[in-house]
């Protein structure tokens, strides 16, 4: 029984020793060995000399100190190794990318949680498996194994030390794009590989979407009917280099994108300075404010076109010009202008012929119409009316009394006061004139001017008794000019009363009978600008 208990006690001590950390076991062993050696040396010295000498005591002290310090140093090194290993384990556990460690045989020895999430294999499923049979798609496995054979010998390979985009295989069998970075390490004399794998599925999707967007932009860019050119400034805006041009731009500028890109605008289009577009470029580039250049004529030894430009600056600093060839429109406009000029001349001739016919019957009326037209045009200009409207008022004034051709000449030229019947016949000239000219396609409401120039703001005029805004503006202006000329000039039945009397008359009628704005303009024309009739 005593022997059995002794063996059990020894086994228990051995178990405790085996369970003790290596550093503690080694420290105890070194300490015991040092003490035993020290005792043996001291005993030996005492047997020989009768007592232990100082040399043995000193040597024993050094031996004992070494036995105490060595385990402490080991503890420090061992702790640093344990901490380093712990840090490595934490990196593996928390890394966002998959980290896979492969031994010299190509088998997986470590597999972090990110790898499990990325590929679908648990650590237990992955560790010990041949990496080349687990992760690459089938079509790449032969190349992967061939490359690893070289790595096994040299630690080098076509993807070692590089970042490579490849396809990987999930446990589900689906492929996905990854970015792979492989580093080589030597453990126990053999090469191992650490692979860091990043899933780039989203990036690839974004790249495809961006590529599709670029293609859509290119299609839109080239399908635009307007020309588009993109320039970048050189030497602080001394020139602008063409970077891009769409198909419409090639057509308008009669060049090709390949020939034009990379060249300066002053070389490509030397007429831009004279045209004023180059200065627009510089202003937009320096201020960042977009500018619109209306119809402008461009000419050089190659091109002769009318263009309209809209220029703006991109956040990148590049200048964009959007332009349209308006040459055909300008040609049509010029043709229309010529036609309108011919029509105007024809109308003048027609009006002149009508006035001449009236003049043969009533010389006074013909001169009266020319003077009314002159003053009415001056009033319209003072009111700030458009040139086309003033021109129409002038034409209307030239024939506003054309209806008097239907009134007997003896009544028109009667030197004395008219009877009621005779005045009634005179009043028919407005409607008669309307009937004469209403069928002529004037570009202005000449027929209304002829019909309404005796209407009054309060409705007391004739022939329709119109009021206020019911009367055409042109007719309201003619009414003021008609009163001024009629009172200031000589009449068949009395001498002229003068301009002052005429001004007093329209001032009294301002607002009630005559348009106040037209009256005020007439007063300024006569009093401030010194208007006088030239005929």
C-alpha positions in Angstrom: 0.0 0.0 0.0 2.9 2.4 0.9 4.4 1.8 -2.6 1.1 2.5 -4.4 0.6 5.7 -2.5 4.1 6.8 -3.3 3.6 6.1 -7.0 0.2 8.0 -7.0 1.9 10.9 -5.3 4.6 11.0 -7.9 2.1 10.8 -10.8 0.1 13.6 -9.2 3.2 15.8 -8.9 4.2 14.9 -12.5 0.7 15.9 -13.7 0.9 19.2 -11.8 4.3 19.8 -13.3 3.0 19.1 -16.8 0.1 21.4 -16.3 2.5 24.2 -15.1 3.4 26.8 -17.7 6.7 26.0 -19.4 8.4 29.2 -18.0 7.5 28.3 -14.4 8.7 24.7 -14.8 12.0 25.8 -16.4 12.6 28.5 -13.8 12.0 26.0 -10.9 14.3 23.4 -12.6 17.1 26.0 -13.2 16.8 27.2 -9.6 17.0 23.7 -8.1 19.9 22.7 -10.4 21.8 25.9 -9.4 21.3 25.3 -5.7 22.3 21.7 -5.9 25.5 22.6 -7.9 26.3 25.4 -5.5 26.0 23.0 -2.5 28.2 20.4 -4.3 30.9 23.0 -5.0 30.9 24.3 -1.4 31.0 20.8 0.1 33.8 19.8 -2.2 35.8 22.9 -1.3 35.2 22.3 2.4 36.5 18.7 2.1 39.6 19.8 0.4 40.4 23.0 2.4 38.5 22.3 5.5 36.2 25.3 4.7 34.7 26.9 1.6 36.9 29.5 0.0 35.7 32.9 -1.1 36.0 32.0 -4.8 33.5 29.3 -4.5 31.1 31.6 -2.7 31.5 34.2 -5.4 31.0 31.6 -8.2 28.0 30.2 -6.4 26.5 33.7 -6.1 26.8 34.3 -9.8 25.3 30.9 -10.5 22.4 31.5 -8.2 21.9 35.0 -9.8 21.9 33.5 -13.2 19.4 30.9 -12.2 17.1 33.7 -10.9 17.5 36.2 -13.9 17.2 33.7 -16.7 13.6 32.7 -16.0 12.7 36.4 -15.7 14.1 37.1 -19.1 12.3 34.1 -20.5 9.1 35.4 -18.9 9.5 38.7 -20.7 10.2 37.1 -24.1 7.4 34.6 -23.7 4.9 37.3 -22.6 5.8 39.4 -25.7 5.3 36.4 -27.9 2.0 35.6 -26.3 0.9 39.3 -26.7 2.0 39.3 -30.3 0.1 36.2 -31.0 -3.0 37.6 -29.3 -2.7 40.8 -31.4 -2.5 38.7 -34.5 -5.5 36.7 -33.5 -7.5 39.9 -32.9 -6.5 41.2 -36.3 -7.7 38.0 -37.9 -10.9 38.2 -35.9 -11.8 41.8 -36.6 -10.3 42.3 -40.1 -13.0 43.4 -42.7 -11.3 41.5 -45.4 -10.9 37.8 -45.6 -7.5 36.5 -44.4 -6.4 33.0 -45.4 -3.1 31.4 -44.5 -1.9 28.5 -46.6 1.0 26.1 -45.7 3.7 24.8 -48.1 1.4 22.0 -49.1 -1.3 24.4 -50.2 -3.6 23.6 -47.4 -5.5 26.2 -45.4 -4.1 26.6 -41.9 -6.0 29.7 -40.8 -9.4 31.2 -41.8 -10.8 34.3 -40.2 -14.5 35.2 -39.7 -14.5 37.6 -42.7 -13.4 34.7 -44.9 -16.2 32.6 -43.4 -18.8 35.3 -44.2 -17.3 36.0 -47.7 -17.0 32.4 -48.9 -19.6 30.6 -46.8 -17.3 28.0 -45.3 -16.9 27.8 -41.5 -13.4 27.6 -40.1 -13.8 23.9 -39.3 -14.8 23.3 -42.9 -12.0 25.3 -44.4 -8.9 24.5 -42.3 -7.0 21.6 -43.7 -8.6 21.8 -47.2 -6.5 22.4 -50.3 -6.9 26.0 -51.1 -6.8 25.5 -54.9 -9.6 23.1 -54.8 -11.8 25.3 -52.6 -11.6 28.9 -53.6 -10.8 29.4 -57.4 -13.4 28.6 -60.0 -12.8 25.3 -61.8 -11.3 26.9 -64.9 -8.5 28.6 -62.9 -7.5 25.7 -60.7 -4.9 24.3 -63.0 -3.1 27.6 -63.3 -3.3 28.2 -59.5 -1.7 24.8 -58.7 1.0 25.4 -61.3 1.8 28.8 -59.9 1.9 27.4 -56.3 4.4 24.7 -57.3 6.9 27.5 -58.0 6.0 29.3 -54.8 6.6 26.2 -52.8 10.3 26.2 -53.9 11.1 29.9 -54.1 8.4 31.9 -52.3 7.8 33.7 -55.5 4.9 33.6 -58.0 3.0 35.6 -60.6 0.7 37.1 -58.0 3.0 37.3 -55.0 3.5 40.8 -53.8 0.9 42.2 -56.1 -2.8 43.2 -55.9 -4.7 41.1 -58.5 -8.3 41.1 -59.5 -9.6 37.6 -60.0 -12.8 35.6 -59.7 -13.5 33.5 -56.6 -16.0 30.8 -55.8 -18.5 30.7 -52.9 -19.7 27.6 -51.1 -23.0 28.1 -52.9 -21.2 27.8 -56.3 -21.6 31.4 -57.3 -18.7 33.4 -58.6 -17.8 36.9 -57.5 -14.9 39.3 -58.2 -12.3 39.8 -55.6 -9.1 41.7 -55.1 -6.3 39.4 -53.9 -3.0 40.4 -52.2 -0.6 37.6 -51.4 2.5 37.8 -49.2 5.1 35.1 -48.6 6.5 34.1 -45.2 8.9 31.4 -44.1 7.9 29.3 -41.2 10.2 26.5 -39.9 12.1 26.6 -43.1 9.1 26.3 -45.4 7.2 28.9 -47.4 3.7 29.8 -46.4 1.3 32.3 -48.0 -0.9 34.9 -46.4 -3.8 36.0 -48.7 -5.9 39.1 -48.0 -9.1 39.0 -50.1 -11.4 41.9 -50.7 -14.9 41.5 -52.2 -15.2 44.0 -55.0 -18.6 43.1 -56.2 -20.1 46.5 -55.4 -17.2 48.3 -56.9 -17.5 46.3 -60.1 -21.2 47.0 -60.2 -20.5 50.7 -59.8 -17.8 50.5 -62.5 -20.3 48.9 -64.9 -22.9 51.4 -64.0 -20.4 54.2 -64.6 -19.4 52.7 -67.9 -23.0 52.5 -69.0 -23.5 56.0 -67.8 -20.5 57.2 -69.8 -21.8 55.3 -72.9 -25.2 56.9 -72.5 -23.5 60.3 -72.1 -21.5 59.6 -75.2 -24.6 58.7 -77.2 -26.5 61.8 -75.9 -23.4 63.9 -76.5 -23.2 62.7 -80.1 -26.9 62.8 -80.8 -27.4 66.4 -79.8 -28.3 68.7 -82.7 -26.3 71.5 -81.2 -22.5 71.5 -81.4 -20.7 71.0 -78.1 -17.0 71.6 -77.5 -15.0 71.3 -74.3 -11.9 73.4 -73.8 -9.2 73.7 -71.1 -7.4 77.0 -70.5 -3.6 77.2 -71.3 -1.2 79.8 -69.9 -3.8 81.6 -67.8 -6.3 82.0 -70.6 -3.9 82.9 -73.4 -5.4 80.1 -75.4 -8.0 77.3 -74.9 -7.2 73.7 -75.9 -10.0 71.5 -77.4 -10.5 68.4 -75.3 -13.8 67.1 -76.8 -16.2 67.8 -79.6 -19.5 66.0 -80.5 -20.6 64.9 -84.0 -22.8 68.0 -84.5 -19.7 70.2 -83.6 -17.7 68.3 -86.3 -20.4 69.0 -88.8 -20.8 72.7 -88.0 -17.0 73.3 -87.8 -16.3 71.1 -90.8 -13.6 69.2 -89.0 -13.1 65.8 -87.3 -12.7 65.2 -83.6 -9.5 63.3 -84.3 -7.9 66.2 -86.1 -9.2 68.9 -83.7 -8.7 67.5 -80.2 -5.5 68.8 -78.6 -5.2 71.9 -80.7 -5.8 75.5 -79.5 -8.9 77.4 -80.4 -6.8 80.2 -82.0 -5.2 77.7 -84.3 -8.5 75.9 -85.2 -10.7 79.0 -85.5 -8.5 82.1 -86.1 -11.6 84.2 -86.6 -12.8 83.9 -83.0 -11.1 87.1 -81.9 -12.7 89.2 -84.5 -16.0 87.5 -83.8 -15.7 88.3 -80.1 -16.0 84.7 -79.0 -12.5 84.5 -77.6 -13.1 87.4 -75.2 -16.3 85.6 -74.1 -14.2 82.5 -73.4 -11.8 84.5 -71.3 -14.5 86.3 -69.3 -16.4 83.0 -68.6 -13.1 81.3 -67.6 -12.1 84.1 -65.2 -15.5 84.9 -63.7 -17.3 81.6 -63.8 -20.4 83.4 -65.0 -22.0 81.9 -68.2 -22.5 84.1 -71.2 -24.7 84.0 -74.2 -23.4 85.3 -77.5 -26.3 86.0 -79.9 -26.2 85.6 -83.6 -22.6 86.3 -84.7 -20.8 86.0 -88.0 -17.7 83.9 -88.2 -15.3 83.9 -91.1 -11.8 82.5 -91.8 -10.2 81.0 -94.9 -12.2 77.8 -94.4 -15.5 78.7 -92.8 -18.1 81.4 -93.3 -21.1 80.9 -91.0 -23.5 82.5 -88.6 -23.5 80.9 -85.1 -25.1 81.5 -81.7 -23.0 80.4 -78.7 -23.8 79.7 -75.0 -20.6 79.4 -73.0 -20.3 78.2 -69.3 -17.6 76.9 -67.0 -17.5 73.4 -65.4 -16.5 72.9 -61.7 -13.3 71.3 -63.2 -12.4 74.6 -64.7 -13.0 73.5 -68.3 -15.0 75.8 -70.7 -18.0 74.4 -72.5 -19.3 76.0 -75.7 -22.7 75.0 -77.0 -23.3 76.4 -80.4 -25.8 76.3 -83.3 -25.3 77.0 -87.0 -28.0 79.6 -87.8 -26.7 80.5 -91.3 -29.9 79.2 -92.9 -32.1 81.1 -90.5 -30.1 84.2 -91.2 -30.4 83.7 -94.9 -34.2 83.3 -94.5 -34.4 86.4 -92.3 -32.4 88.3 -94.9 -34.7 87.1 -97.6 -37.7 88.1 -95.5 -36.1 91.5 -94.9 -35.7 92.0 -98.6 -39.2 91.0 -99.2 -40.5 93.3 -96.5 -38.5 96.1 -97.9 -39.9 95.5 -101.3 -43.4 95.3 -99.8 -42.8 98.5 -97.9 -41.7 100.2 -101.1 -44.8 98.9 -102.9 -47.0 100.1 -100.0 -45.3 103.5 -100.1 -46.0 103.6 -103.8 -49.6 102.5 -103.3 -50.1 105.1 -100.5 -48.4 107.7 -102.7 -50.7 106.9 -105.5 -53.8 107.1 -103.3 -52.6 110.4 -101.8 -51.8 111.8 -105.3 -55.3 110.9 -106.4 -56.8 112.8 -103.4 -54.4 115.7 -103.9 -55.8 116.3 -107.4 -59.2 116.8 -105.8 -58.2 118.5 -102.6 -54.6 119.8 -102.3 -55.1 120.9 -98.7 -56.0 117.4 -97.5 -52.8 115.9 -99.1 -50.5 118.3 -97.3 -52.5 117.8 -94.1 -52.0 114.0 -94.2 -48.2 114.4 -94.6 -48.0 116.8 -91.7 -50.1 114.6 -89.4 -48.0 111.6 -90.3 -44.9 113.6 -89.4 -46.1 114.7 -86.0 -47.7 111.3 -85.1 -44.4 109.5 -85.8 -42.6 112.0 -83.5 -45.2 111.4 -80.7 -44.8 107.6 -81.1 -41.1 107.9 -80.8 -41.4 110.1 -77.7 -43.6 107.5 -76.2 -40.9 104.9 -76.7 -42.8 102.7 -79.1 -41.1 100.1 -81.3 -39.8 101.2 -84.7 -42.2 98.9 -86.5 -45.2 100.4 -84.7 -43.9 104.0 -85.4 -43.5 103.1 -89.1 -47.1 101.9 -89.1 -48.4 105.1 -87.5 -46.5 107.1 -90.1 -48.1 105.1 -93.0 -51.6 105.4 -91.4 -51.1 109.1 -91.0 -50.3 109.5 -94.7 -53.8 108.2 -95.7 -55.9 108.7 -92.7 -58.2 111.1 -94.6 -58.3 108.9 -97.8 -62.1 108.6 -97.3 -62.5 112.3 -98.3 -62.2 111.1 -101.9 -65.9 110.2 -101.6 -66.8 113.7 -100.4 -67.8 116.3 -103.1 -64.8 118.6 -103.9 -66.9 121.7 -103.5 -67.7 120.8 -99.9 -64.0 120.0 -99.1 -62.9 123.4 -100.5 -65.9 125.5 -99.3 -64.4 128.7 -97.9 -67.3 129.4 -95.5 -68.8 127.5 -92.6 -70.4 124.2 -93.5 -74.1 123.4 -93.0 -75.3 120.5 -90.9 -75.8 118.4 -94.0 -72.4 119.2 -95.4 -70.7 118.4 -92.1 -72.6 115.1 -92.0 -71.1 114.3 -95.4 -67.6 115.2 -94.2 -68.0 112.8 -91.2 -68.6 109.9 -93.6 -65.0 110.0 -94.7 -63.8 107.9 -91.8 -66.0 104.9 -92.7 -65.5 105.5 -96.4 -61.7 105.4 -95.9 -62.0 102.2 -93.9 -63.9 100.5 -96.8 -61.2 101.6 -99.3 -58.2 100.2 -97.4 -59.6 97.3 -95.4 -58.8 94.8 -98.2 -55.1 95.8 -98.4 -52.8 93.5 -96.4 -50.8 96.1 -94.5 -48.5 94.8 -91.7 -50.2 97.3 -89.4 -53.8 98.1 -88.5 -54.0 100.9 -91.0 -57.7 100.4 -91.7 -58.5 100.8 -88.0 -56.4 104.0 -87.9 -58.3 105.4 -90.8 -61.7 104.5 -89.3 -61.0 105.6 -85.7 -58.9 108.7 -85.9 -62.0 110.9 -85.0 -63.0 108.7 -82.1 -62.7 110.3 -78.6 -61.8 108.9 -75.2 -65.2 109.9 -73.8 -67.2 108.2 -76.6 -68.2 111.5 -78.2 -66.3 110.9 -81.5 -67.4 109.2 -84.7 -68.2 107.0 -86.6 -68.5 104.2 -83.9 -68.6 106.2 -80.7 -65.7 104.1 -79.2 -64.3 104.9 -75.7 -60.9 104.7 -74.1 -59.0 101.5 -74.7 -61.6 100.4 -77.4 -59.8 102.9 -79.7 -56.5 101.6 -81.2 -53.4 103.2 -79.8 -52.3 104.2 -83.2 -55.6 106.0 -83.8 -55.4 107.8 -80.5 -52.0 109.2 -81.4 -53.3 110.2 -84.9 -56.2 112.0 -83.2 -53.8 114.2 -81.2 -51.6 115.0 -84.2 -54.7 115.7 -86.3 -56.1 118.3 -83.9 -52.7 120.1 -83.7 -52.2 120.2 -87.4 -55.8 121.2 -88.1 -55.7 124.2 -85.7 -52.2 125.4 -86.4 -52.4 125.3 -90.2 -54.4 127.3 -92.7 -57.8 125.9 -93.6 -59.9 126.7 -96.7 -62.4 128.7 -94.6 -59.9 130.4 -92.1 -56.2 131.1 -91.6 -54.1 129.0 -89.2 -54.5 129.7 -85.4 -50.9 128.9 -84.6 -49.1 126.2 -82.6 -49.8 127.8 -79.2 -53.6 127.7 -79.8 -53.3 124.1 -80.9 -51.3 123.2 -77.8 -54.0 124.9 -75.6 -56.7 122.9 -77.4 -55.1 119.4 -76.8 -54.3 120.4 -73.2 -58.0 121.2 -72.6 -59.0 117.9 -74.2 -56.4 115.8 -72.3 -58.0 112.8 -70.7 -61.6 113.6 -71.6 -61.4 113.5 -75.4 -57.7 112.8 -76.1 -55.3 110.2 -74.8 -53.4 111.8 -71.9 -50.2 109.8 -72.6 -50.2 110.9 -76.3 -51.0 114.5 -75.3 -48.1 114.6 -72.8 -45.7 113.2 -75.4 -46.9 115.8 -78.0 -46.3 118.6 -75.5 -42.8 117.4 -74.9 -42.1 117.1 -78.6 -43.3 120.6 -79.3 -42.2 122.5 -76.2 -39.0 120.7 -75.2 -37.8 119.4 -78.5 -38.9 122.3 -80.7 -40.9 120.3 -83.2 -42.0 122.2 -86.3 -43.8 120.9 -89.4 -41.4 120.7 -92.4 -44.1 120.7 -95.0 
